[in-house]
Amino acid sequence: MVDSLMVFLKKHKQQITIELEKYIINNTNEGRLRDAMLYSIQAGGKRIRPILLLAVLDSFKQDTKKGISVACALEMIHTYSLIHDDLPAMDNDAVRRGQPTNHKQFDEATAILAGDALLTLSFQIISESKELTSEEKVYLIKELSAASGPKGMVDGQMQDMDSENQTIPLDKLETIHKYKTGALLKFSIMAGAFLAQANNHETIELTRMADALGLLFQIQDDILDVVGDVNTIGKPTGSDEGNHKSTYPQLLGMEGAVNQKNYYAEIAYKSLDHAGVNNTILSELIKYLSQRDR
């Protein structure tokens, strides 16, 4: 199964990158804005969110082609959020994925506009998809808007900034990451379930799995910010401490953070089992995300 996961990741990561570049080139004019959009899209990244969406389709034995446009839209929104998070007004990061952040490579105004353009283009892509029905487009645009908007990812970023320079309790930290990190990850899985026509029971279990996976993913991020290799991660470690943010290792200690991560992994595995899609690419992805080194 490990070999099949690596094949799945390589195949779909390449496919998503190619499609992303096509969407941007076909929907922008030549110039600095297009260059800045492509710069961050081509910087690499794990493409975890779109791959999760496609993995749900695959696990339900559905054609992954059905989800490509939504997967690309999702990655555009994730990329826009990284461009804006790196800005001096927010996290003020100079390196992302082993290269200068967008505002360092270009300038702050260009980075803001590149992020804006990726965000708005994402919804255009879904609305123009030839693989989706009108009803599917409306539902997915609504859900993606909610996941990325003022009661989702954007609010999570606001709460994260508001919590700087103070120690917050664990439940507050989990609430922040439920929105900041978990909202788009959850959309990935639930959009895949919707397109795969999962039944009510399967959808409930996948919702539980998605919530657990979002927290697991963030805990591993916090762990890597302490013990990760700078060259592997592609950005400096210790940024959370430098920005005076509460993290799982800070609140629970490293052993406690690992135990908490394993707790959520177990919930995710059980939920997949209850949904009848254990021993699939999704199962391997839980392990992969829990043990990732970047």
URBELPE-V318685 format. One record per residue. N is the residue number from 1. SS is DSSP state (alpha for helix, beta for strand, coil for the rest). PSI is psi in radians with two decimals (NA if undefined). Layout:
{{N SS PSI} {N SS PSI}}
This chain:
{{1 coil -0.58} {2 alpha -0.77} {3 alpha -0.73} {4 alpha -0.59} {5 alpha -0.79} {6 alpha -0.67} {7 alpha -0.78} {8 alpha -0.82} {9 alpha -0.83} {10 alpha -0.80} {11 alpha -0.87} {12 alpha -0.52} {13 alpha -0.77} {14 alpha -0.77} {15 alpha -0.78} {16 alpha -0.75} {17 alpha -0.76} {18 alpha -0.79} {19 alpha -0.67} {20 alpha -0.80} {21 alpha -0.72} {22 alpha -0.80} {23 alpha -0.76} {24 alpha -0.81} {25 alpha -0.67} {26 alpha -0.24} {27 coil 0.30} {28 coil 2.82} {29 coil 2.69} {30 coil 2.50} {31 coil -2.94} {32 alpha -0.67} {33 alpha -0.85} {34 alpha -0.75} {35 alpha -0.73} {36 alpha -0.66} {37 alpha -0.83} {38 alpha -0.59} {39 alpha -0.83} {40 alpha -0.60} {41 alpha -0.69} {42 coil -0.02} {43 coil -0.19} {44 coil -2.28} {45 coil 2.85} {46 coil -0.30} {47 coil 0.60} {48 alpha -0.75} {49 alpha -0.92} {50 alpha -0.61} {51 alpha -0.64} {52 alpha -0.75} {53 alpha -0.83} {54 alpha -0.56} {55 alpha -0.61} {56 alpha -0.80} {57 alpha -0.80} {58 alpha -0.72} {59 alpha -0.47} {60 coil 0.25} {61 coil 0.69} {62 coil 2.73} {63 coil 2.14} {64 alpha -0.31} {65 alpha -0.53} {66 alpha -0.54} {67 alpha 0.06} {68 alpha -0.80} {69 alpha -0.74} {70 alpha -0.69} {71 alpha -0.73} {72 alpha -0.71} {73 alpha -0.74} {74 alpha -0.77} {75 alpha -0.58} {76 alpha -0.75} {77 alpha -0.72} {78 alpha -0.76} {79 alpha -0.75} {80 alpha -0.73} {81 alpha -0.63} {82 alpha -0.74} {83 alpha -0.81} {84 alpha -0.65} {85 alpha -0.58} {86 coil -0.23} {87 coil 2.67} {88 coil -0.55} {89 coil -0.27} {90 coil -1.78} {91 coil -0.28} {92 coil 0.90} {93 coil 2.49} {94 coil -0.32} {95 beta 2.37} {96 beta 2.18} {97 coil 0.68} {98 coil 0.18} {99 beta 2.89} {100 beta 2.48} {101 coil 2.89} {102 alpha -0.75} {103 alpha -0.37} {104 alpha -0.68} {105 alpha -0.65} {106 coil -1.74} {107 coil 2.98} {108 alpha -0.75} {109 alpha -0.76} {110 alpha -0.70} {111 alpha -0.74} {112 alpha -0.80} {113 alpha -0.63} {114 alpha -0.72} {115 alpha -0.79} {116 alpha -0.75} {117 alpha -0.71} {118 alpha -0.70} {119 alpha -0.87} {120 alpha -0.61} {121 alpha -0.54} {122 alpha -0.73} {123 alpha -0.55} {124 alpha -0.72} {125 alpha -0.80} {126 alpha -0.76} {127 alpha -0.45} {128 alpha 0.01} {129 coil 2.31} {130 coil -0.16} {131 coil -0.17} {132 coil 2.56} {133 coil 2.91} {134 alpha -0.71} {135 alpha -0.70} {136 alpha -0.71} {137 alpha -0.82} {138 alpha -0.81} {139 alpha -0.82} {140 alpha -0.68} {141 alpha -0.74} {142 alpha -0.84} {143 alpha -0.67} {144 alpha -0.65} {145 alpha -0.78} {146 alpha -0.74} {147 alpha -0.59} {148 alpha -0.09} {149 coil -2.65} {150 coil -0.15} {151 coil 0.37} {152 coil -2.19} {153 alpha -0.75} {154 alpha -0.73} {155 alpha -0.64} {156 alpha -0.73} {157 alpha -0.70} {158 alpha -0.81} {159 alpha -0.66} {160 alpha -0.76} {161 alpha -0.67} {162 alpha -0.42} {163 coil -0.02} {164 coil 2.62} {165 coil 0.43} {166 coil 2.70} {167 coil 2.17} {168 coil 2.71} {169 coil 2.84} {170 alpha -0.71} {171 alpha -0.59} {172 alpha -0.72} {173 alpha -0.74} {174 alpha -0.61} {175 alpha -0.77} {176 alpha -0.84} {177 alpha -0.32} {178 alpha -0.62} {179 alpha -0.91} {180 alpha -0.84} {181 coil -0.74} {182 alpha -0.49} {183 alpha -0.80} {184 alpha -0.63} {185 alpha -0.71} {186 alpha -0.73} {187 alpha -0.70} {188 alpha -0.85} {189 alpha -0.73} {190 alpha -0.57} {191 alpha -0.70} {192 alpha -0.73} {193 alpha -0.72} {194 alpha -0.84} {195 alpha -0.48} {196 coil -0.06} {197 coil 0.76} {198 coil 2.55} {199 coil 3.11} {200 alpha -0.79} {201 alpha -0.82} {202 alpha -0.68} {203 alpha -0.72} {204 alpha -0.80} {205 alpha -0.67} {206 alpha -0.53} {207 alpha -0.76} {208 alpha -0.73} {209 alpha -0.73} {210 alpha -0.73} {211 alpha -0.77} {212 alpha -0.70} {213 alpha -0.65} {214 alpha -0.74} {215 alpha -0.71} {216 alpha -0.78} {217 alpha -0.76} {218 alpha -0.69} {219 alpha -0.75} {220 alpha -0.62} {221 alpha -0.81} {222 alpha -0.68} {223 alpha -0.78} {224 alpha -0.51} {225 alpha -0.31} {226 alpha -0.81} {227 alpha 0.00} {228 coil 2.77} {229 coil 2.22} {230 alpha -0.75} {231 alpha -0.58} {232 alpha -0.76} {233 alpha -0.63} {234 coil 0.21} {235 coil 2.80} {236 coil 2.50} {237 coil 2.94} {238 coil 0.17} {239 alpha -0.57} {240 alpha -0.75} {241 alpha -0.70} {242 alpha -0.58} {243 coil 0.11} {244 coil 0.86} {245 coil 2.53} {246 coil 2.44} {247 coil 2.94} {248 alpha -0.81} {249 alpha -0.61} {250 alpha -0.73} {251 alpha -0.61} {252 alpha -0.15} {253 alpha 2.83} {254 alpha -0.75} {255 alpha -0.72} {256 alpha -0.65} {257 alpha -0.73} {258 alpha -0.75} {259 alpha -0.69} {260 alpha -0.71} {261 alpha -0.79} {262 alpha -0.57} {263 alpha -0.80} {264 alpha -0.57} {265 alpha -0.71} {266 alpha -0.71} {267 alpha -0.77} {268 alpha -0.77} {269 alpha -0.79} {270 alpha -0.66} {271 alpha -0.70} {272 alpha -0.71} {273 alpha -0.79} {274 alpha -0.50} {275 alpha -0.14} {276 coil 0.35} {277 coil 0.58} {278 coil 2.94} {279 coil 0.70} {280 coil -3.12} {281 alpha -0.59} {282 alpha -0.72} {283 alpha -0.79} {284 alpha -0.57} {285 alpha -0.62} {286 alpha -0.83} {287 alpha -0.76} {288 alpha -0.79} {289 alpha -0.55} {290 alpha -0.53} {291 alpha 0.09} {292 coil 2.68} {293 coil 0.20} {294 coil NA}}
